[in-house]
């Protein structure tokens, strides 16, 4: 809601004047926000602030989180779905699901390559600063990739 509304607001004039200059997938992601009521955007911002407070309370006095970056290993370029445990899952939501909470909170985060014992496609490790600023997050990331 927030990203879509802000992206549409940024591109509205050009999208109206030069729609052919946008890739079809980009137009398809921008256009649903064209007629969204401002009330929905304001409610989403309020929810964002509430979730930020709840997430901070949930992690207590933790300084940093070390988590997977995504639920998936790297995916082939352009793949819209991949097979996981015998079922097809959509790539885009799976790639964003574990980073979205920190995009919402504004907590600094970085993804670094993780060790993959089986030699398959790479996996990412996300370092999130709960009480650390960017410099601290980067120091932790350096220690993880050491």
N, CA, C and O atoms as a MOPAC input file, in Angstrom:
PM7 MOZYME 1SCF
protein

 N      0.81900 1    -1.18900 1     0.00000 1
 C      0.00000 1     0.00000 1     0.00000 1
 C      0.87200 1     1.26500 1     0.00000 1
 O      0.68100 1     2.16300 1    -0.82000 1
 N      1.82300 1     1.31700 1     0.92600 1
 C      2.66100 1     2.51700 1     1.04900 1
 C      3.56600 1     2.65700 1    -0.16500 1
 O      3.60500 1     3.71100 1    -0.80000 1
 N      4.28700 1     1.60400 1    -0.48400 1
 C      5.22200 1     1.65800 1    -1.61700 1
 C      4.46800 1     1.92700 1    -2.91000 1
 O      4.88700 1     2.75900 1    -3.71500 1
 N      3.35400 1     1.22300 1    -3.11200 1
 C      2.58200 1     1.41000 1    -4.33900 1
 C      2.06800 1     2.82800 1    -4.47500 1
 O      2.14800 1     3.41700 1    -5.55300 1
 N      1.54300 1     3.38000 1    -3.39600 1
 C      1.01700 1     4.74200 1    -3.43100 1
 C      2.12200 1     5.76100 1    -3.69100 1
 O      1.94600 1     6.68700 1    -4.48300 1
 N      3.25700 1     5.58800 1    -3.02500 1
 C      4.35800 1     6.53500 1    -3.21300 1
 C      4.96900 1     6.39800 1    -4.61300 1
 O      5.33400 1     7.39500 1    -5.23500 1
 N      5.07700 1     5.16700 1    -5.09900 1
 C      5.61700 1     4.97000 1    -6.45000 1
 C      4.68500 1     5.59000 1    -7.48900 1
 O      5.13900 1     6.25500 1    -8.42000 1
 N      3.38800 1     5.37100 1    -7.32700 1
 C      2.44800 1     5.96300 1    -8.28000 1
 C      2.51900 1     7.48300 1    -8.23000 1
 O      2.53700 1     8.12900 1    -9.27800 1
 N      2.56000 1     8.06700 1    -7.03700 1
 C      2.63700 1     9.52500 1    -6.91600 1
 C      3.88200 1    10.06900 1    -7.61400 1
 O      3.84200 1    11.13800 1    -8.22300 1
 N      4.97500 1     9.33500 1    -7.52200 1
 C      6.22000 1     9.75400 1    -8.16400 1
 C      6.11900 1     9.69000 1    -9.68800 1
 O      6.65000 1    10.55300 1   -10.38700 1
 N      5.44300 1     8.67300 1   -10.19400 1
 C      5.42200 1     8.42500 1   -11.63800 1
 C      4.13900 1     8.86500 1   -12.32800 1
 O      4.04100 1     8.73300 1   -13.54800 1
 N      3.16100 1     9.37700 1   -11.61000 1
 C      1.83300 1     9.64900 1   -12.17800 1
 C      1.88200 1    10.51500 1   -13.43900 1
 O      1.25100 1    10.17500 1   -14.43900 1
 N      2.61300 1    11.61900 1   -13.40700 1
 C      2.63800 1    12.51500 1   -14.56500 1
 C      3.25400 1    11.83200 1   -15.78300 1
 O      2.67700 1    11.85300 1   -16.87000 1
 N      4.41800 1    11.23400 1   -15.60000 1
 C      5.07800 1    10.56800 1   -16.72700 1
 C      4.25500 1     9.37900 1   -17.21400 1
 O      4.15200 1     9.14000 1   -18.41700 1
 N      3.67300 1     8.63900 1   -16.28000 1
 C      2.87200 1     7.47700 1   -16.66800 1
 C      1.68000 1     7.91300 1   -17.51500 1
 O      1.30600 1     7.21100 1   -18.45400 1
 N      1.08100 1     9.05100 1   -17.20200 1
 C     -0.04200 1     9.56100 1   -17.99100 1
 C      0.42200 1    10.07400 1   -19.35300 1
 O     -0.26800 1     9.89000 1   -20.35600 1
 N      1.59400 1    10.71800 1   -19.38800 1
 C      2.08400 1    11.33100 1   -20.62100 1
 C      2.83000 1    10.35400 1   -21.52600 1
 O      2.77700 1    10.47700 1   -22.75000 1
 N      3.52900 1     9.37700 1   -20.92700 1
 C      4.40700 1     8.49700 1   -21.70500 1
 C      4.28800 1     7.03900 1   -21.25300 1
 O      5.30300 1     6.43300 1   -20.91100 1
 N      3.10700 1     6.46700 1   -21.23900 1
 C      2.94400 1     5.10100 1   -20.74100 1
 C      3.78400 1     4.08600 1   -21.51200 1
 O      4.19500 1     3.06800 1   -20.95500 1
 N      4.04000 1     4.36100 1   -22.79200 1
 C      4.82400 1     3.43900 1   -23.61900 1
 C      6.28200 1     3.34100 1   -23.16600 1
 O      6.98300 1     2.40400 1   -23.54900 1
 N      6.74400 1     4.29100 1   -22.36100 1
 C      8.12100 1     4.27400 1   -21.88900 1
 C      8.31100 1     3.36500 1   -20.67500 1
 O      9.43400 1     3.16700 1   -20.21100 1
 N      7.21700 1     2.81800 1   -20.16700 1
 C      7.28000 1     1.92300 1   -19.00900 1
 C      7.12900 1     0.47900 1   -19.47500 1
 O      6.33600 1     0.18300 1   -20.36900 1
 N      7.88900 1    -0.40400 1   -18.86700 1
 C      7.72000 1    -1.82000 1   -19.15300 1
 C      6.32000 1    -2.23900 1   -18.70900 1
 O      5.80000 1    -1.70400 1   -17.73100 1
 N      5.70500 1    -3.18700 1   -19.41400 1
 C      4.35200 1    -3.62100 1   -19.03200 1
 C      4.24500 1    -4.04400 1   -17.56600 1
 O      3.26200 1    -3.71300 1   -16.90300 1
 N      5.22400 1    -4.75800 1   -17.05900 1
 C      5.16500 1    -5.20900 1   -15.65600 1
 C      5.19000 1    -4.02300 1   -14.69900 1
 O      4.53200 1    -4.05300 1   -13.65900 1
 N      5.93800 1    -2.98500 1   -15.03900 1
 C      6.00200 1    -1.79400 1   -14.19100 1
 C      4.66900 1    -1.05800 1   -14.21600 1
 O      4.15700 1    -0.65400 1   -13.17300 1
 N      4.11000 1    -0.88700 1   -15.41200 1
 C      2.78600 1    -0.24600 1   -15.51300 1
 C      1.75300 1    -1.01800 1   -14.70200 1
 O      0.94100 1    -0.42600 1   -13.99200 1
 N      1.78900 1    -2.34200 1   -14.81300 1
 C      0.81900 1    -3.18000 1   -14.09600 1
 C      0.95100 1    -3.04400 1   -12.58500 1
 O     -0.03500 1    -3.19500 1   -11.86400 1
 N      2.16300 1    -2.76100 1   -12.09400 1
 C      2.33800 1    -2.57700 1   -10.65100 1
 C      1.95700 1    -1.17200 1   -10.20600 1
 O      1.52600 1    -0.98600 1    -9.06900 1
 N      2.10700 1    -0.17800 1   -11.08100 1
 C      1.80300 1     1.20800 1   -10.71200 1
 C      0.31400 1     1.54300 1   -10.79900 1
 O     -0.21600 1     2.22800 1    -9.92500 1
 N     -0.35500 1     1.07200 1   -11.82900 1
 C     -1.72500 1     1.50700 1   -12.10900 1
 C     -2.75400 1     1.19500 1   -11.01800 1
 O     -3.66500 1     2.00100 1   -10.83000 1
 N     -2.66900 1     0.08200 1   -10.29300 1
 C     -3.67500 1    -0.15100 1    -9.25500 1
 C     -3.69600 1     0.92300 1    -8.16200 1
 O     -4.69200 1     1.05400 1    -7.45100 1
 N     -2.63500 1     1.67600 1    -8.02000 1
 C     -2.58600 1     2.71600 1    -6.99100 1
 C     -3.17800 1     4.03700 1    -7.46200 1
 O     -3.29800 1     4.97700 1    -6.67500 1
 N     -3.54800 1     4.11900 1    -8.73600 1
 C     -4.02900 1     5.38100 1    -9.30300 1
 C     -5.27400 1     5.89900 1    -8.59400 1
 O     -5.38500 1     7.10000 1    -8.34600 1
 N     -6.18600 1     5.03600 1    -8.27200 1
 C     -7.45500 1     5.47600 1    -7.68700 1
 C     -7.60600 1     5.09500 1    -6.22200 1
 O     -8.71500 1     5.10100 1    -5.68800 1
 N     -6.51100 1     4.77000 1    -5.58000 1
 C     -6.57200 1     4.38900 1    -4.17100 1
 C     -6.87600 1     5.61400 1    -3.31800 1
 O     -6.23900 1     6.65500 1    -3.47800 1
 N     -7.83800 1     5.50000 1    -2.41900 1
 C     -8.15600 1     6.65500 1    -1.55600 1
 C     -7.00000 1     7.00200 1    -0.61400 1
 O     -6.28500 1     6.12200 1    -0.13400 1
 N     -6.83500 1     8.29200 1    -0.36500 1
 C     -5.78700 1     8.75400 1     0.54800 1
 C     -5.95400 1     8.13200 1     1.92800 1
 O     -4.97200 1     7.88700 1     2.62800 1
 N     -7.19800 1     7.87900 1     2.31400 1
 C     -7.48400 1     7.27500 1     3.61900 1
 C     -6.74000 1     5.95200 1     3.78000 1
 O     -6.23400 1     5.65900 1     4.86300 1
 N     -6.66500 1     5.14500 1     2.71400 1
 C     -5.96900 1     3.85800 1     2.79100 1
 C     -4.47500 1     4.05400 1     3.03000 1
 O     -3.86300 1     3.30400 1     3.79000 1
 N     -3.89400 1     5.04800 1     2.39200 1
 C     -2.47200 1     5.34700 1     2.58800 1
 C     -2.21300 1     5.79300 1     4.02400 1
 O     -1.25300 1     5.34900 1     4.65300 1
 N     -3.06800 1     6.66800 1     4.53700 1
 C     -2.91300 1     7.16000 1     5.91400 1
 C     -3.06100 1     5.99900 1     6.89300 1
 O     -2.28500 1     5.89300 1     7.84300 1
 N     -4.04100 1     5.13200 1     6.67700 1
 C     -4.21300 1     3.96500 1     7.54900 1
 C     -2.99400 1     3.04900 1     7.48900 1
 O     -2.57400 1     2.50900 1     8.51300 1
 N     -2.42800 1     2.87100 1     6.30900 1
 C     -1.23500 1     2.03300 1     6.17000 1
 C     -0.06500 1     2.63700 1     6.93900 1
 O      0.69900 1     1.90100 1     7.56300 1
 N      0.09100 1     3.95100 1     6.90700 1
 C      1.16700 1     4.60800 1     7.65800 1
 C      0.96100 1     4.42800 1     9.16400 1
 O      1.92400 1     4.21300 1     9.90000 1
 N     -0.27100 1     4.51500 1     9.61700 1
 C     -0.55300 1     4.29400 1    11.03300 1
 C     -0.23400 1     2.85600 1    11.43000 1
 O      0.35400 1     2.60600 1    12.48200 1
 N     -0.62900 1     1.91600 1    10.57600 1
 C     -0.33000 1     0.50300 1    10.83700 1
 C      1.17600 1     0.29000 1    10.87200 1
 O      1.68100 1    -0.45800 1    11.70900 1
 N      1.88500 1     0.93700 1     9.97900 1
 C      3.35500 1     0.84000 1     9.93700 1
 C      3.96400 1     1.26900 1    11.26900 1
 O      4.83900 1     0.58400 1    11.80000 1
 N      3.51300 1     2.38700 1    11.80600 1
 C      4.05200 1     2.86100 1    13.08500 1
 C      3.71800 1     1.88300 1    14.21700 1
 O      4.56300 1     1.60100 1    15.06700 1
 N      2.49300 1     1.37300 1    14.22600 1
 C      2.08300 1     0.42000 1    15.27200 1
 C      2.90900 1    -0.86500 1    15.18000 1
 O      3.37800 1    -1.37800 1    16.19600 1
 N      3.08400 1    -1.37800 1    13.96900 1
 C      3.87700 1    -2.59800 1    13.80900 1
 C      5.32800 1    -2.38800 1    14.22900 1
 O      5.94900 1    -3.28400 1    14.80000 1
 N      5.86400 1    -1.21000 1    13.94800 1
 C      7.22600 1    -0.89800 1    14.37700 1
 C      7.36700 1    -0.95500 1    15.89000 1
 O      8.33800 1    -1.50400 1    16.41100 1
 N      6.40000 1    -0.38800 1    16.58800 1
 C      6.42600 1    -0.43200 1    18.06100 1
 C      6.30200 1    -1.87300 1    18.55700 1
 O      7.01600 1    -2.27700 1    19.47500 1
 N      5.40400 1    -2.64000 1    17.95700 1
 C      5.19800 1    -4.02800 1    18.38200 1
 C      6.42500 1    -4.89100 1    18.09700 1
 O      6.79600 1    -5.73500 1    18.91300 1
 N      7.04900 1    -4.68300 1    16.95100 1
 C      8.24600 1    -5.45600 1    16.61700 1
 C      9.38300 1    -5.12700 1    17.57000 1
 O     10.09700 1    -6.02500 1    18.01900 1
 N      9.55800 1    -3.85000 1    17.88300 1
 C     10.61300 1    -3.45400 1    18.82600 1
 C     10.36400 1    -4.08500 1    20.19200 1
 O     11.30400 1    -4.56200 1    20.82900 1
 N      9.12800 1    -4.09600 1    20.64800 1
 C      8.78900 1    -4.72200 1    21.93600 1
 C      9.04300 1    -6.22800 1    21.88500 1
 O      9.47000 1    -6.81800 1    22.87700 1
 N      8.78500 1    -6.84800 1    20.74100 1
 C      8.95400 1    -8.30500 1    20.61500 1
 C     10.41200 1    -8.73900 1    20.68500 1
 O     10.70500 1    -9.83400 1    21.16600 1
 N     11.32700 1    -7.90400 1    20.21600 1
 C     12.74000 1    -8.30100 1    20.22000 1
 C     13.46800 1    -7.84300 1    21.47700 1
 O     14.64200 1    -8.16500 1    21.66100 1
 N     12.79400 1    -7.10400 1    22.33800 1
 C     13.36900 1    -6.72400 1    23.61900 1
 C     14.63500 1    -5.91800 1    23.49400 1
 O     14.68800 1    -4.92800 1    22.76300 1
 N     15.67200 1    -6.35000 1    24.21900 1
 C     16.93100 1    -5.60800 1    24.27500 1
 C     17.95700 1    -6.09800 1    23.26000 1
 O     19.14800 1    -5.82600 1    23.41400 1
 N     17.52900 1    -6.80100 1    22.24400 1
 C     18.43300 1    -7.30900 1    21.21700 1
 C     19.01100 1    -6.13800 1    20.42800 1
 O     18.29400 1    -5.19800 1    20.08500 1
 N     20.30900 1    -6.20100 1    20.14200 1
 C     20.95000 1    -5.14200 1    19.36000 1
 C     20.86200 1    -5.39600 1    17.86300 1
 O     20.71700 1    -4.46200 1    17.07500 1
 N     20.95000 1    -6.66900 1    17.47300 1
 C     21.01000 1    -7.01000 1    16.05300 1
 C     20.32500 1    -8.35200 1    15.83100 1
 O     20.36400 1    -9.23600 1    16.68800 1
 N     19.70100 1    -8.48800 1    14.67200 1
 C     19.11500 1    -9.76400 1    14.26400 1
 C     19.93000 1   -10.32200 1    13.10500 1
 O     20.34400 1    -9.57700 1    12.21700 1
 N     20.16000 1   -11.62100 1    13.11100 1
 C     20.82900 1   -12.30900 1    12.01200 1
 C     19.83900 1   -13.35200 1    11.51400 1
 O     19.52900 1   -14.32000 1    12.20900 1
 N     19.34900 1   -13.13800 1    10.29900 1
 C     18.23900 1   -13.92000 1     9.75400 1
 C     18.49700 1   -14.28200 1     8.30300 1
 O     19.38700 1   -13.71500 1     7.66900 1
 N     17.72600 1   -15.22200 1     7.77000 1
 C     17.78000 1   -15.42300 1     6.31400 1
 C     17.28200 1   -14.15800 1     5.61500 1
 O     16.42000 1   -13.45900 1     6.14600 1
 N     17.80900 1   -13.86300 1     4.44400 1
 C     17.33100 1   -12.72500 1     3.66600 1
 C     16.01300 1   -13.06500 1     2.98500 1
 O     15.11100 1   -12.23100 1     2.90400 1
 N     15.91000 1   -14.29200 1     2.49700 1
 C     14.68900 1   -14.73500 1     1.82900 1
 C     14.35000 1   -16.15000 1     2.27500 1
 O     15.15400 1   -16.83600 1     2.90600 1
 N     13.14000 1   -16.56400 1     1.93000 1
 C     12.73800 1   -17.94800 1     2.18900 1
 C     13.27200 1   -18.88200 1     1.11100 1
 O     13.22500 1   -20.10300 1     1.25700 1
 N     13.77600 1   -18.30600 1     0.03700 1
 C     14.27200 1   -19.07400 1    -1.10200 1
 C     15.76600 1   -18.88500 1    -1.26100 1
 O     16.32700 1   -17.87200 1    -0.84400 1
 N     16.39300 1   -19.86000 1    -1.86100 1
 C     17.75800 1   -19.65500 1    -2.34200 1
 C     17.65100 1   -18.79300 1    -3.59700 1
 O     16.54500 1   -18.48200 1    -4.04000 1
 N     18.76500 1   -18.41100 1    -4.16300 1
 C     18.74600 1   -17.61000 1    -5.39000 1
 C     17.87100 1   -18.31600 1    -6.42500 1
 O     17.84800 1   -19.54400 1    -6.50700 1
 N     17.16200 1   -17.52200 1    -7.20400 1
 C     16.27200 1   -18.08300 1    -8.22000 1
 C     16.78900 1   -17.72400 1    -9.60700 1
 O     17.48700 1   -16.72300 1    -9.76800 1
 N     16.46000 1   -18.51900 1   -10.59500 1
 C     16.87700 1   -18.16800 1   -11.95900 1
 C     16.30400 1   -16.80900 1   -12.36200 1
 O     15.17600 1   -16.47400 1   -12.00100 1
 N     17.07600 1   -16.04200 1   -13.10100 1
 C     16.64300 1   -14.71600 1   -13.55000 1
 C     15.35300 1   -14.85000 1   -14.35200 1
 O     15.24900 1   -15.67800 1   -15.25800 1
 N     14.38100 1   -14.02500 1   -14.00300 1
 C     13.11300 1   -14.00400 1   -14.72500 1
 C     12.08900 1   -15.02400 1   -14.26300 1
 O     10.94900 1   -15.00800 1   -14.72900 1
 N     12.47500 1   -15.91200 1   -13.35500 1
 C     11.52700 1   -16.92600 1   -12.88100 1
 C     10.41600 1   -16.26400 1   -12.07100 1
 O     10.68400 1   -15.47700 1   -11.16300 1
 N      9.17400 1   -16.58800 1   -12.40300 1
 C      8.04400 1   -16.04900 1   -11.64800 1
 C      7.60600 1   -17.01200 1   -10.55900 1
 O      7.03000 1   -16.59200 1    -9.55600 1
 N      7.87200 1   -18.30200 1   -10.74400 1
 C      7.59000 1   -19.31500 1    -9.73200 1
 C      8.76200 1   -20.27800 1    -9.67200 1
 O      9.50000 1   -20.43700 1   -10.64500 1
 N      8.92600 1   -20.91700 1    -8.52800 1
 C      9.92300 1   -21.97300 1    -8.36400 1
 C      9.29200 1   -23.09200 1    -7.54400 1
 O      8.32300 1   -22.87600 1    -6.81600 1
 N      9.85100 1   -24.28000 1    -7.67000 1
 C      9.33200 1   -25.41000 1    -6.92100 1
 C     10.00200 1   -25.48100 1    -5.55500 1
 O     11.22800 1   -25.44700 1    -5.45000 1
 N      9.19000 1   -25.58000 1    -4.51500 1
 C      9.67100 1   -25.73400 1    -3.14500 1
 C      8.86200 1   -26.86500 1    -2.51200 1
 O      7.63600 1   -26.79000 1    -2.42900 1
 N      9.55100 1   -27.90000 1    -2.07400 1
 C      8.87100 1   -29.03600 1    -1.44200 1
 C      7.72800 1   -29.57100 1    -2.29700 1
 O      6.65800 1   -29.89400 1    -1.78200 1
 N      7.95900 1   -29.66300 1    -3.60900 1
 C      6.97700 1   -30.25600 1    -4.50300 1
 C      5.83900 1   -29.35300 1    -4.92600 1
 O      4.91500 1   -29.81400 1    -5.59600 1
 N      5.87300 1   -28.08600 1    -4.56100 1
 C      4.80600 1   -27.17500 1    -4.99300 1
 C      5.41700 1   -25.90900 1    -5.58000 1
 O      6.52500 1   -25.51400 1    -5.21600 1
 N      4.68900 1   -25.28800 1    -6.48100 1
 C      5.13300 1   -24.04900 1    -7.10700 1
 C      4.78500 1   -22.86900 1    -6.19700 1
 O      3.64800 1   -22.73900 1    -5.74500 1
 N      5.77400 1   -22.01300 1    -5.93600 1
 C      5.53300 1   -20.82300 1    -5.12900 1
 C      5.93900 1   -19.59200 1    -5.94100 1
 O      6.89400 1   -19.64900 1    -6.71500 1
 N      5.21900 1   -18.47900 1    -5.77000 1
 C      5.56700 1   -17.25100 1    -6.49400 1
 C      6.85500 1   -16.64900 1    -5.94000 1
 O      7.02500 1   -16.53900 1    -4.72500 1
 N      7.74800 1   -16.26700 1    -6.82500 1
 C      9.07500 1   -15.77400 1    -6.42400 1
 C      9.00400 1   -14.42300 1    -5.72500 1
 O      9.54400 1   -14.27300 1    -4.62800 1
 N      8.35000 1   -13.43500 1    -6.33500 1
 C      8.40500 1   -12.06000 1    -5.81700 1
 C      7.99200 1   -11.96100 1    -4.34800 1
 O      8.75200 1   -11.40700 1    -3.55300 1
 N      6.80600 1   -12.47800 1    -3.94400 1
 C      6.45700 1   -12.34800 1    -2.52600 1
 C      7.41200 1   -13.09100 1    -1.60900 1
 O      7.67600 1   -12.64500 1    -0.49300 1
 N      7.93100 1   -14.21700 1    -2.07000 1
 C      8.87100 1   -14.97900 1    -1.24400 1
 C     10.18500 1   -14.22600 1    -1.06900 1
 O     10.80400 1   -14.29700 1    -0.00700 1
 N     10.61300 1   -13.50700 1    -2.10200 1
 C     11.87000 1   -12.75700 1    -2.00600 1
 C     11.74400 1   -11.54900 1    -1.09200 1
 O     12.73600 1   -11.10300 1    -0.51600 1
 N     10.54900 1   -11.02000 1    -0.95300 1
 C     10.35300 1    -9.80400 1    -0.15700 1
 C      9.88600 1   -10.05500 1     1.26900 1
 O     10.00900 1    -9.17300 1     2.11800 1
 N      9.36000 1   -11.22400 1     1.54600 1
 C      8.67000 1   -11.47500 1     2.81900 1
 C      9.52700 1   -11.22500 1     4.05600 1
 O      9.02600 1   -10.66900 1     5.03400 1
 N     10.78900 1   -11.61300 1     4.04900 1
 C     11.61200 1   -11.49400 1     5.25500 1
 C     12.30800 1   -10.14000 1     5.38000 1
 O     12.82000 1    -9.80000 1     6.44700 1
 N     12.32900 1    -9.36500 1     4.29200 1
 C     12.92000 1    -8.02800 1     4.37300 1
 C     11.86000 1    -6.95900 1     4.60600 1
 O     12.16600 1    -5.87600 1     5.10400 1
 N     10.62700 1    -7.25700 1     4.25000 1
 C      9.54300 1    -6.28200 1     4.37500 1
 C      9.39200 1    -5.69200 1     5.77300 1
 O      9.21600 1    -4.47900 1     5.88800 1
 N      9.45100 1    -6.48900 1     6.84500 1
 C      9.27600 1    -5.87400 1     8.17400 1
 C     10.29800 1    -4.77100 1     8.45700 1
 O      9.98800 1    -3.79300 1     9.13900 1
 N     11.49600 1    -4.92800 1     7.93900 1
 C     12.54300 1    -3.95100 1     8.24600 1
 C     12.49700 1    -2.78100 1     7.27500 1
 O     12.95100 1    -1.68500 1     7.60400 1
 N     11.95100 1    -3.00300 1     6.07700 1
 C     11.66800 1    -1.87600 1     5.19700 1
 C     10.60000 1    -1.00100 1     5.83900 1
 O     10.66200 1     0.22600 1     5.75100 1
 N      9.62700 1    -1.62600 1     6.47900 1
 C      8.56000 1    -0.86900 1     7.14200 1
 C      9.06900 1    -0.10800 1     8.36100 1
 O      8.71000 1     1.05100 1     8.56800 1
 N      9.90100 1    -0.75400 1     9.16400 1
 C     10.37500 1    -0.10500 1    10.38900 1
 C     11.44600 1     0.93900 1    10.11500 1
 O     11.63200 1     1.86500 1    10.90500 1
 N     12.14800 1     0.79400 1     8.99800 1
 C     13.25200 1     1.68800 1     8.70500 1
 C     14.53500 1     1.29500 1     9.41300 1
 O     15.51500 1     2.04000 1     9.38500 1
 N     14.53900 1     0.11500 1    10.05600 1
 C     15.75500 1    -0.34400 1    10.71100 1
 C     16.80000 1    -0.63700 1     9.64300 1
 O     16.46900 1    -1.19400 1     8.59600 1
 N     18.05300 1    -0.27300 1     9.88600 1
 C     19.09000 1    -0.54600 1     8.88500 1
 C     19.31800 1    -2.04200 1     8.73800 1
 O     19.33900 1    -2.78000 1     9.72300 1
 N     19.48800 1    -2.47700 1     7.50000 1
 C     19.69200 1    -3.89200 1     7.23100 1
 C     20.57500 1    -4.05000 1     6.00300 1
 O     20.61700 1    -3.18600 1     5.12800 1
 N     21.27500 1    -5.17100 1     5.96000 1
 C     22.11200 1    -5.50300 1     4.81900 1
 C     22.04600 1    -7.01200 1     4.62000 1
 O     21.88100 1    -7.77100 1     5.57600 1
 N     22.17500 1    -7.43000 1     3.38200 1
 C     22.21500 1    -8.85800 1     3.07400 1
 C     23.61300 1    -9.20400 1     2.60300 1
 O     24.19700 1    -8.49800 1     1.78000 1
 N     24.14400 1   -10.29500 1     3.12900 1
 C     25.46900 1   -10.76500 1     2.73200 1
 C     25.34700 1   -12.23200 1     2.33100 1
 O     24.41800 1   -12.91800 1     2.75800 1
 N     26.28300 1   -12.71500 1     1.51200 1
 C     26.23000 1   -14.12600 1     1.11700 1
 C     26.43200 1   -15.04100 1     2.31500 1
 O     27.28100 1   -14.79100 1     3.17100 1
 N     25.64500 1   -16.09500 1     2.36000 1
 C     25.80000 1   -17.09500 1     3.40800 1
 C     26.47800 1   -18.33500 1     2.85900 1
 O     26.46200 1   -18.58100 1     1.65300 1
 N     27.06300 1   -19.09800 1     3.73200 1
 C     27.69700 1   -20.34600 1     3.30700 1
 C     26.63500 1   -21.34100 1     2.87200 1
 O     25.59300 1   -21.47700 1     3.51400 1
 N     26.90900 1   -22.02800 1     1.78400 1
 C     26.00100 1   -23.03700 1     1.26200 1
 C     26.78800 1   -24.33700 1     1.15500 1
 O     27.63700 1   -24.49100 1     0.27800 1
 N     26.50200 1   -25.25400 1     2.04100 1
 C     27.27500 1   -26.49300 1     2.13000 1
 C     27.06900 1   -27.41300 1     0.93500 1
 O     27.97000 1   -28.17700 1     0.58700 1
 N     25.89700 1   -27.35500 1     0.29700 1
 C     25.61800 1   -28.30400 1    -0.78000 1
 C     26.12000 1   -27.84900 1    -2.14400 1
 O     25.96200 1   -28.57500 1    -3.12600 1
 N     26.71900 1   -26.66800 1    -2.22900 1
 C     27.26100 1   -26.18800 1    -3.49500 1
 C     26.19400 1   -25.68200 1    -4.44900 1
 O     26.50200 1   -25.39000 1    -5.60400 1
 N     24.93800 1   -25.56900 1    -3.99800 1
 C     23.85800 1   -25.09000 1    -4.84600 1
 C     23.86200 1   -23.57800 1    -4.97600 1
 O     24.85300 1   -22.91400 1    -4.67400 1
 N     22.75000 1   -23.05400 1    -5.42600 1
 C     22.62300 1   -21.60700 1    -5.57200 1
 C     22.80500 1   -20.92200 1    -4.21900 1
 O     22.48200 1   -21.50400 1    -3.18300 1
 N     23.31900 1   -19.69500 1    -4.22000 1
 C     23.63200 1   -19.01900 1    -2.95100 1
 C     22.40300 1   -18.69500 1    -2.11000 1
 O     21.27300 1   -18.66600 1    -2.59700 1
 N     22.66800 1   -18.45400 1    -0.83700 1
 C     21.64800 1   -18.01200 1     0.11900 1
 C     22.15000 1   -16.73700 1     0.77100 1
 O     23.35600 1   -16.54100 1     0.91800 1
 N     21.23300 1   -15.87500 1     1.16000 1
 C     21.61700 1   -14.62200 1     1.78600 1
 C     21.35700 1   -14.64000 1     3.27800 1
 O     20.43100 1   -15.29200 1     3.76000 1
 N     22.19900 1   -13.90600 1     4.00300 1
 C     22.02900 1   -13.70900 1     5.43700 1
 C     21.75700 1   -12.22300 1     5.64000 1
 O     22.52200 1   -11.37200 1     5.18700 1
 N     20.67400 1   -11.93000 1     6.31600 1
 C     20.26000 1   -10.55200 1     6.56000 1
 C     20.70100 1   -10.13400 1     7.96200 1
 O     20.42500 1   -10.82600 1     8.94200 1
 N     21.37800 1    -9.01200 1     8.04200 1
 C     21.80100 1    -8.43900 1     9.31400 1
 C     20.94500 1    -7.19800 1     9.53000 1
 O     20.96900 1    -6.27700 1     8.71300 1
 N     20.18700 1    -7.16700 1    10.62700 1
 C     19.25400 1    -6.06700 1    10.88900 1
 C     19.63700 1    -5.38300 1    12.18900 1
 O     19.79700 1    -6.03300 1    13.22200 1
 N     19.78000 1    -4.08300 1    12.13100 1
 C     20.09200 1    -3.31000 1    13.32500 1
 C     18.83400 1    -2.93900 1    14.07900 1
 O     18.06600 1    -2.08400 1    13.63800 1
 N     18.62000 1    -3.58000 1    15.21900 1
 C     17.49300 1    -3.21400 1    16.06400 1
 C     17.86500 1    -1.96800 1    16.85100 1
 O     17.11300 1    -0.99400 1    16.88600 1
 N     19.02500 1    -2.00800 1    17.47600 1
 C     19.52200 1    -0.86200 1    18.23700 1
 C     20.86600 1    -0.36500 1    17.68700 1
 O     21.51600 1     0.48700 1    18.29200 1
 N     21.26500 1    -0.90200 1    16.55100 1
 C     22.51600 1    -0.47400 1    15.92300 1
 C     22.21200 1     0.42900 1    14.74400 1
 O     21.19400 1     0.26300 1    14.07100 1
 N     23.08900 1     1.37900 1    14.49500 1
 C     22.98000 1     2.20900 1    13.30800 1
 C     23.67400 1     1.49400 1    12.15000 1
 O     24.21900 1     0.40500 1    12.32900 1
 N     23.65400 1     2.09400 1    10.98400 1
 C     24.20700 1     1.45900 1     9.78300 1
 C     25.64600 1     0.98600 1     9.97300 1
 O     25.99500 1    -0.12300 1     9.56800 1
 N     26.46900 1     1.81400 1    10.58100 1
 C     27.87800 1     1.45500 1    10.76600 1
 C     28.01000 1     0.17300 1    11.58400 1
 O     28.83100 1    -0.68500 1    11.25700 1
 N     27.21600 1     0.03100 1    12.63900 1
 C     27.24000 1    -1.17100 1    13.45800 1
 C     26.76400 1    -2.38800 1    12.69100 1
 O     27.33300 1    -3.47100 1    12.82700 1
 N     25.72400 1    -2.22200 1    11.88600 1
 C     25.21000 1    -3.32300 1    11.06500 1
 C     26.28900 1    -3.78400 1    10.08800 1
 O     26.47400 1    -4.98400 1     9.88700 1
 N     26.98900 1    -2.84700 1     9.49000 1
 C     28.05600 1    -3.21300 1     8.54900 1
 C     29.21200 1    -3.91800 1     9.25400 1
 O     29.82500 1    -4.81800 1     8.68000 1
 N     29.51700 1    -3.52500 1    10.48600 1
 C     30.56800 1    -4.22400 1    11.25000 1
 C     30.16300 1    -5.68600 1    11.50500 1
 O     30.97500 1    -6.59900 1    11.35900 1
 N     28.89900 1    -5.88800 1    11.88800 1
 C     28.41000 1    -7.25800 1    12.12300 1
 C     28.44900 1    -8.03400 1    10.81300 1
 O     28.86100 1    -9.19400 1    10.79900 1
 N     28.02800 1    -7.41600 1     9.71500 1
 C     28.05200 1    -8.09400 1     8.42000 1
 C     29.47200 1    -8.50500 1     8.04700 1
 O     29.69100 1    -9.59400 1     7.51700 1
 N     30.43400 1    -7.62800 1     8.32600 1
 C     31.83200 1    -7.97500 1     8.06000 1
 C     32.29300 1    -9.15400 1     8.88100 1
 O     33.04700 1    -9.99300 1     8.38800 1
 N     31.85300 1    -9.23600 1    10.13600 1
 C     32.22700 1   -10.36800 1    10.99300 1
 C     31.58400 1   -11.65200 1    10.49600 1
 O     32.19900 1   -12.71600 1    10.55600 1
 N     30.34900 1   -11.56500 1    10.00600 1
 C     29.65200 1   -12.75600 1     9.51200 1
 C     30.33600 1   -13.30800 1     8.26200 1
 O     30.46600 1   -14.52200 1     8.10600 1
 N     30.77000 1   -12.41900 1     7.38100 1
 C     31.38500 1   -12.86300 1     6.12600 1
 C     32.88100 1   -13.09700 1     6.27900 1
 O     33.52500 1   -13.69400 1     5.41600 1
 N     33.42200 1   -12.61200 1     7.39900 1
 C     34.78700 1   -12.67000 1     7.80400 1
 C     35.75400 1   -13.33800 1     7.00200 1
 O     36.93000 1   -13.38200 1     7.36200 1

